[in-house]
Amino acid sequence: MLKPQFVFDNITDVSLEFLQKNSIKGLLVDVDNTLTTAHASGVLKKGVDAWLEEIKANKPVAVDEKAEQYREAGISEKEID
């Protein structure tokens, strides 16, 4: 069972510097209500696209959702590898 050690209000609050300082090697994130808005499935939250690009360029990111939901959110499986 996974238990969080850190809690953030918004995924974009998780900075690359924070990940490096805490020796975090990668992220496992959920699409619904984490990368997308609560009431508009498929719509990325403000700033998520830029945040995701920065983090993916430096750390492995795995998104825990179905491929169809990735596409609905504008995220391809290839982009998260």
Residue frames as a rotation matrix with the C-alpha (Angstrom) as fourth column:
MET 1
0.582 0.813 0.000 0.00
0.813 -0.582 0.000 0.00
0.000 0.000 -1.000 0.00
LEU 2
-0.376 -0.689 0.619 1.32
0.669 -0.664 -0.334 3.43
0.641 0.288 0.711 -0.95
LYS 3
0.530 0.480 -0.699 1.19
0.826 -0.478 0.298 6.14
-0.191 -0.736 -0.650 1.70
PRO 4
0.553 -0.313 0.773 2.05
0.319 -0.777 -0.542 9.76
0.770 0.546 -0.330 0.94
GLN 5
-0.088 -0.657 -0.749 4.92
0.996 -0.082 -0.044 11.37
-0.033 -0.749 0.662 2.81
PHE 6
-0.900 -0.180 -0.397 4.16
0.156 -0.983 0.092 14.83
-0.407 0.021 0.913 1.41
VAL 7
0.048 0.959 0.278 0.87
0.933 0.057 -0.357 16.54
-0.358 0.276 -0.892 0.58
PHE 8
-0.932 -0.323 -0.163 0.43
0.223 -0.868 0.443 19.46
-0.284 0.376 0.882 -1.84
ASP 9
-0.103 0.926 -0.362 -2.62
-0.123 -0.373 -0.920 21.52
-0.987 -0.050 0.153 -2.77
ASN 10
0.817 0.303 -0.489 -1.73
-0.483 -0.103 -0.870 21.43
-0.314 0.947 0.062 -6.46
ILE 11
0.744 -0.539 0.396 0.51
0.600 0.799 -0.042 19.10
-0.294 0.269 0.917 -8.47
THR 12
0.539 -0.541 0.646 2.33
0.389 -0.520 -0.761 22.13
0.747 0.661 -0.069 -9.89
ASP 13
0.780 -0.265 0.567 3.51
-0.605 -0.553 0.573 22.93
0.162 -0.790 -0.592 -6.34
VAL 14
0.708 -0.571 0.416 5.79
0.281 0.768 0.576 19.90
-0.648 -0.291 0.704 -6.60
SER 15
0.722 -0.487 -0.492 8.93
-0.674 -0.657 -0.339 21.53
-0.158 0.576 -0.802 -7.95
LEU 16
0.667 -0.600 -0.441 11.90
0.069 0.639 -0.766 19.86
0.741 0.480 0.468 -9.56
GLU 17
-0.273 -0.785 0.556 14.03
-0.535 -0.356 -0.766 21.36
0.799 -0.507 -0.323 -6.79
PHE 18
0.205 0.444 0.872 11.78
-0.969 0.220 0.116 19.72
-0.140 -0.869 0.475 -4.16
LEU 19
0.969 0.185 -0.166 12.11
-0.220 0.947 -0.233 16.34
0.114 0.262 0.958 -5.89
GLN 20
0.301 -0.939 -0.169 15.88
0.045 0.191 -0.981 16.64
0.953 0.287 0.100 -6.09
LYS 21
-0.256 -0.383 0.888 16.25
-0.795 -0.439 -0.418 17.89
0.550 -0.813 -0.192 -2.49
ASN 22
0.222 0.466 0.857 14.23
-0.882 0.471 -0.028 14.91
-0.416 -0.749 0.515 -1.21
SER 23
-0.745 -0.663 0.071 15.97
-0.547 0.669 0.503 12.36
-0.381 0.336 -0.861 -3.48
ILE 24
0.238 0.886 0.398 12.69
-0.164 0.440 -0.883 11.52
-0.957 0.145 0.250 -5.23
LYS 25
-0.695 -0.678 0.239 13.51
0.029 0.306 0.952 9.62
-0.718 0.669 -0.193 -8.40
GLY 26
-0.886 0.451 0.112 10.12
0.148 0.044 0.988 9.68
0.440 0.892 -0.106 -10.13
LEU 27
-0.668 0.725 0.164 6.41
-0.631 -0.436 -0.642 10.32
-0.394 -0.532 0.749 -9.77
LEU 28
-0.773 0.627 0.093 3.24
0.604 0.685 0.407 8.27
0.191 0.371 -0.909 -10.01
VAL 29
-0.835 0.492 -0.247 0.28
-0.347 -0.819 -0.457 10.59
-0.427 -0.295 0.855 -10.58
ASP 30
-0.314 0.847 0.428 -3.41
0.741 0.500 -0.447 10.17
-0.593 0.177 -0.785 -11.23
VAL 31
-0.750 0.081 0.657 -5.10
0.511 -0.561 0.652 12.01
0.421 0.824 0.379 -14.10
ASP 32
0.191 0.962 0.196 -8.48
0.517 -0.268 0.813 12.73
0.834 -0.054 -0.549 -12.49
ASN 33
0.947 0.319 0.037 -8.37
0.178 -0.616 0.767 15.72
0.267 -0.720 -0.640 -10.13
THR 34
0.367 -0.893 -0.261 -4.58
0.522 -0.035 0.852 15.73
-0.770 -0.449 0.453 -10.18
LEU 35
-0.750 -0.630 0.202 -3.70
0.489 -0.323 0.810 16.67
-0.445 0.706 0.550 -13.75
THR 36
-0.571 0.635 0.520 -7.22
0.429 -0.310 0.849 17.58
0.700 0.708 -0.095 -14.83
THR 37
-0.703 0.410 0.581 -9.90
-0.643 -0.717 -0.271 19.75
0.305 -0.564 0.767 -13.30
ALA 38
-0.830 0.366 0.422 -12.53
-0.111 0.632 -0.767 18.14
-0.547 -0.683 -0.483 -11.09
HIS 39
0.076 0.996 0.049 -15.54
-0.002 0.049 -0.999 18.98
-0.997 0.076 0.006 -13.23
ALA 40
0.671 0.101 -0.734 -14.04
-0.694 -0.261 -0.670 19.08
-0.260 0.960 -0.106 -16.71
SER 41
0.398 -0.506 0.765 -12.53
0.169 0.860 0.481 15.69
-0.902 -0.062 0.428 -17.43
GLY 42
0.397 -0.345 0.851 -9.95
0.915 0.229 -0.333 16.01
-0.080 0.910 0.406 -20.14
VAL 43
0.731 -0.159 0.664 -9.07
0.055 -0.956 -0.289 19.62
0.680 0.248 -0.690 -19.34
LEU 44
-0.097 -0.858 -0.504 -5.61
0.810 0.226 -0.541 20.03
0.578 -0.461 0.673 -17.86
LYS 45
0.662 0.229 -0.714 -5.38
0.674 -0.599 0.432 22.29
-0.329 -0.767 -0.551 -14.81
LYS 46
0.934 -0.310 0.175 -3.68
-0.199 -0.861 -0.467 25.63
0.296 0.402 -0.867 -15.35
GLY 47
0.323 -0.921 0.216 0.08
-0.946 -0.309 0.094 25.22
-0.020 -0.235 -0.972 -15.54
VAL 48
0.546 -0.075 0.834 0.05
-0.252 0.935 0.249 21.41
-0.799 -0.346 0.492 -15.63
ASP 49
0.961 -0.168 0.219 1.27
0.269 0.384 -0.883 21.16
0.064 0.908 0.415 -19.21
ALA 50
0.460 -0.835 0.303 4.40
-0.490 -0.523 -0.697 23.25
0.741 0.172 -0.650 -18.53
TRP 51
0.250 -0.327 0.911 4.96
-0.926 0.196 0.324 21.54
-0.284 -0.924 -0.254 -15.16
LEU 52
0.795 0.132 0.592 4.67
-0.054 0.988 -0.147 18.08
-0.604 0.085 0.792 -16.74
GLU 53
0.856 -0.512 0.074 7.16
0.098 0.021 -0.995 18.97
0.507 0.859 0.068 -19.48
GLU 54
0.241 -0.796 0.555 9.71
-0.815 -0.476 -0.329 20.24
0.526 -0.373 -0.764 -16.93
ILE 55
0.274 -0.102 0.956 9.37
-0.771 0.571 0.282 17.23
-0.575 -0.815 0.077 -14.65
LYS 56
0.917 0.136 0.376 9.39
0.076 0.863 -0.499 14.68
-0.392 0.486 0.781 -17.51
ALA 57
0.712 -0.702 -0.016 12.60
-0.267 -0.249 -0.931 16.20
0.649 0.668 -0.364 -18.85
ASN 58
-0.173 -0.836 0.521 14.31
-0.811 -0.179 -0.557 15.37
0.559 -0.519 -0.647 -15.55
LYS 59
-0.654 0.036 0.756 12.42
-0.585 0.609 -0.536 12.54
-0.480 -0.792 -0.377 -13.80
PRO 60
-0.889 0.433 -0.149 10.37
0.237 0.714 0.659 9.49
0.392 0.551 -0.737 -14.78
VAL 61
-0.599 0.785 0.158 6.62
-0.719 -0.440 -0.537 10.18
-0.352 -0.435 0.829 -14.58
ALA 62
-0.901 0.428 -0.072 3.98
0.359 0.829 0.430 7.44
0.243 0.361 -0.900 -14.62
VAL 63
-0.599 0.782 0.171 0.31
-0.793 -0.609 0.006 8.36
0.109 -0.132 0.985 -14.96
ASP 64
-0.934 0.263 0.242 -2.15
0.135 0.887 -0.442 5.96
-0.331 -0.381 -0.863 -13.33
GLU 65
0.000 0.959 -0.283 -5.11
-0.532 -0.240 -0.812 5.93
-0.847 0.151 0.510 -15.70
LYS 66
0.326 0.217 0.920 -6.39
0.566 0.735 -0.374 4.24
-0.757 0.643 0.117 -18.85
ALA 67
-0.691 -0.649 0.318 -4.90
0.611 -0.290 0.736 5.20
-0.386 0.703 0.597 -22.23
GLU 68
-0.058 0.753 0.655 -8.27
0.850 -0.307 0.428 6.60
0.524 0.582 -0.622 -23.34
GLN 69
0.810 0.363 -0.461 -8.28
0.574 -0.655 0.492 8.99
-0.123 -0.663 -0.738 -20.40
TYR 70
-0.205 -0.923 -0.324 -4.69
0.577 -0.382 0.722 10.07
-0.791 -0.039 0.611 -21.21
ARG 71
-0.670 -0.045 0.741 -5.83
0.723 -0.267 0.638 11.06
0.169 0.963 0.212 -24.67
GLU 72
0.404 0.900 0.163 -8.87
0.786 -0.433 0.442 12.88
0.468 -0.050 -0.882 -23.29
ALA 73
0.726 -0.198 -0.659 -6.54
0.427 -0.621 0.657 14.92
-0.539 -0.759 -0.366 -21.09
GLY 74
0.915 -0.381 -0.135 -4.23
-0.349 -0.578 -0.738 15.69
0.203 0.722 -0.661 -23.99
ILE 75
0.082 -0.895 0.438 -1.49
-0.883 0.139 0.449 13.41
-0.462 -0.424 -0.779 -22.63
SER 76
0.566 0.070 -0.822 -0.20
-0.591 0.729 -0.345 10.61
0.575 0.681 0.454 -24.83
GLU 77
0.969 -0.234 0.084 1.29
0.122 0.739 0.662 7.45
-0.217 -0.631 0.745 -23.35
LYS 78
0.408 -0.858 0.311 4.44
0.760 0.131 -0.637 8.21
0.506 0.496 0.706 -25.34
GLU 79
0.253 -0.270 0.929 4.78
-0.202 -0.954 -0.222 11.58
0.946 -0.132 -0.296 -23.57
ILE 80
0.728 0.108 0.677 4.79
-0.670 -0.098 0.736 10.04
0.146 -0.989 0.002 -20.10
ASP 81
0.874 -0.450 -0.184 7.45
0.449 0.892 -0.048 7.40
0.186 -0.041 0.982 -20.77
